[in-house]
Amino acid sequence: MALAPSKKLHVCVYVGGILTTCVLFIAFYSRSDLTTALPGTPVINKQTRHTPFEAYQAIQQLRNLYRGNISRPVRLEIPENRLDWRPVYGLGSLMFVHAALWKGDSVRISVIKRPHARETNILCILWYTPSQESNFTIVKASVVDLLFYGHKHACAYIKCPVRKKKGTKKNIAPLYVGLALANYLTAKHRILIPVENRNMDPKELSKQMAAAKVAERSVLIKVSANTSGKTSNKTSSTTPNKPRVVEFTVCMPAMFQYNNAAQLVEKLEMVRLLGAGRVVLYKTSVKPNVEAVLRLYTSEWAAGRETLELVVHSWRLPPAELHYRGQLAAVDDCLHRYGWLSRYMVFDDLDELIIPLRHANWSQLIAERERLHPGRAAFMFRCSVMNADHSSPADGFRQDAIRYGSSVLSLTLRDDYVFPPIKRSKLIINPRKVDAMGVHNIDKVRGYMEVIPLNQGMLYHYRWPVRLCESEVKDNRVASKFGKRLLVRLKSVWSRLEGVALGWKKPMPKTNSTRPTCFIKARLEKKSKKQEQLEVE
């Protein structure tokens, strides 16, 4: 049956409209510049290989998937200092997500995944307003594994590039980031993470960075010259109510069933003398005596009576097989959470100290190395063990070493052996040039690393011997250089921790001038010889 002329016109217009829409969809989704879309425009990267109709469906699926969460941001906020891991499903090898940190040009998300699995179809959904009807931008994510040391699961990170503000070169920080798999967009599990560090202002930070060195040195001089043991009053630049740039931030791995309050206090006071402005700790579980120490330092900082900022993050790991209780994940979080507020960052453990041997503090040492070798990305310190299997107190400090549980004052004999670079080494880095850390080295870096000469600096590791009954050398340089000032600080802190247990294990004296580990080594050698004889027979 022939159509009337008016109906023919309507059909032509309808068909023409459909064809025009398809052409626009194809033109739009074939663009290469997809991460710089206009504000409010939903975008899918062409590498996800969606047809125009599938792309439209994907946008609607994602909008329906996340709608209802966006309008209630309070439900989605991660409580301060509660870095819990969340399980994820339908994202390939990804198992748990952690936190999303703004990096100035991208969002970086910490994850735990199965190692070696390449993920090429992860999408980042970037939300810029808290409105329920908010549009979003979809960008292609890159997934990068960190070192995993042969364990069943690996720490990794997801990098989500962001768009620039229209007509400017300024990047826009999203409020939230969601994750989805390109070919699994109907996932029932919603993943929506608040983006942290959004208050990072590059221009303001560069000004603070230039002033941080002078500010930290002035604070260091006040503390060093203070013989009363009381902490100097802070200036307005170190108020706890706003982020501040410091010259050195110290990052340490998670504390698990930790009870050595004496070691913790000594560590905090030694890094204060060395020039630290901030210490970041990750807490899985600690005993009441350690909790009391943490409470003292954090409350003093909050009240404005402390120059050393102590930040304590909860670190409750998921059921995954990771290297040393997720040490790399904690290191990576500290690097990218506080790198923008630090000129340099120090990575070591509670029983370790990076000691400058010809300079008064870290600041002077690094300034000298920068003068000799400008632009270095990192400085590596070789390790030697200060043997805790027997007592070797510094002259004049024997009683105080025991009273305050001080390893620095009670151990002055170390292994003659110094480990080679990378093996048990620790580092001071420039966070703007390092993308990923290992435990004893750097995984991804832009620039060169310098191994500090042994006569300039070394990592002192106060622990039970690694090499049993090896030859020792007398090394009292740390006690001689810092002993008196350290003792003043220890007396001050412990006077405010009355009744708190040290949790310190006193080193054993030698038996007939023989170290305890020499007896252990002799027994092991005897057992080994006996086993060899049995095998021969």
DANORNOR-V794835 format. One record per backbone hydrogen bond with DSSP energy under -0.5 kcal/mol. NH is the residue of the N-H (numbers start at 1). CO is the residue of the C=O. Records with the same first field share a line. If there is no record, write none. Layout:
NH->CO / CO
This chain:
8->4
9->5
10->6
11->7
12->8
13->9
14->10
15->11
16->12
17->13
18->14
19->15
20->16
21->17
22->18
23->19
24->20
25->21
26->22
27->23
28->24
29->25
30->26
31->28
34->32
37->34
41->38
42->40
48->45
49->46
55->51
56->52
57->53
58->54
59->55
60->56
61->57
62->58
63->59
64->60
65->61
66->62
67->63
69->66
70->66
72->69
75->72
76->72 / 73
77->73 / 74
79->77
82->79
83->81 / 314
84->82
85->316
86->97
88->95
94->91
95->112
96->112
97->86
98->110
100->194
101->99 / 108
102->196
103->106
107->160
108->101
109->107 / 158
110->99
111->156
112->96
113->154
114->93
115->152
117->114
118->116
120->118
123->180
124->139
125->178
126->124 / 137
127->125 / 176
128->135
134->131
137->126
138->43
139->124 / 137
141->122
142->159
143->119
144->142 / 157
146->155
151->148
153->321
154->113
156->111
157->144
158->109
159->142
160->107 / 158
161->140 / 159
162->105
165->170
168->165
172->163
173->171
174->172
175->127
176->127
177->193
178->125
179->191
180->123
182->121
184->181
187->184
190->188
192->190
193->177
194->76
195->175
196->100 / 194
200->197
201->199
202->200
205->201
206->202
207->203
208->204
209->205
210->206
211->207
212->208
213->209
215->211
216->212
217->213
218->214
219->215
220->216
221->217
222->218
223->219
224->220
225->221
226->222 / 223
227->225
234->304
238->235
239->236
242->239
246->341
249->344
250->278
251->249 / 346
252->280
255->282
256->254
257->255 / 285
258->285
261->259 / 502
262->502
264->260
265->261
266->262
267->263
268->264
269->265
270->266
271->267
272->268
273->269
274->270
275->271 / 272
276->271
277->248
278->248
279->309
280->250
281->279 / 311
282->253
283->281 / 313
284->255 / 282
285->255
287->258
291->287
292->288
293->289
294->290
295->291
296->292
297->293
298->294
299->295
300->296
301->297
302->298
303->299
304->301
305->300
306->300
309->277 / 307
310->308
311->279 / 309
313->281 / 311
314->81
315->283
317->315
320->318
322->320
325->322
327->323
330->326
331->327
332->328
333->329
334->330
335->331
336->332
337->333
338->334
339->335
341->338
342->339
343->246
344->247
345->429
346->249
347->427
348->251 / 346
352->349
353->460
355->353 / 458
356->354
357->456
358->456
362->274
363->274
365->361
366->362
367->363
368->364
369->365
370->366
371->367
372->368
373->369
376->373
377->448
378->448
379->428
380->450
381->426
384->459
386->461
387->385 / 413
388->463
391->508
392->410
394->409
397->394
401->397
402->398
403->399
404->400
406->401
407->405
410->406
411->407
412->392 / 410
414->473
415->385
416->471
419->383
423->420 / 421
424->422
425->422
426->381
427->347
428->379
429->345
430->377
431->429
433->430
435->444
436->444
438->441
443->436
444->436
446->433
447->445
450->378
452->380 / 450
456->453
457->453
458->355
459->382
460->353 / 458
461->384 / 459
462->351 / 460
463->386 / 461
468->466
470->467
473->414
475->412
480->476
481->477
482->478
483->479
486->482
487->483
488->484
489->485
490->486
491->487
492->488
493->489
494->490
495->491
496->492 / 493
497->494
500->497
506->504
511->514
512->510
514->511
518->515
519->515
520->516
521->517
522->518
523->519
524->520
525->521
526->522
527->523
528->524
529->525
530->526
531->527
532->528
533->529
534->530
535->531
536->532
537->533
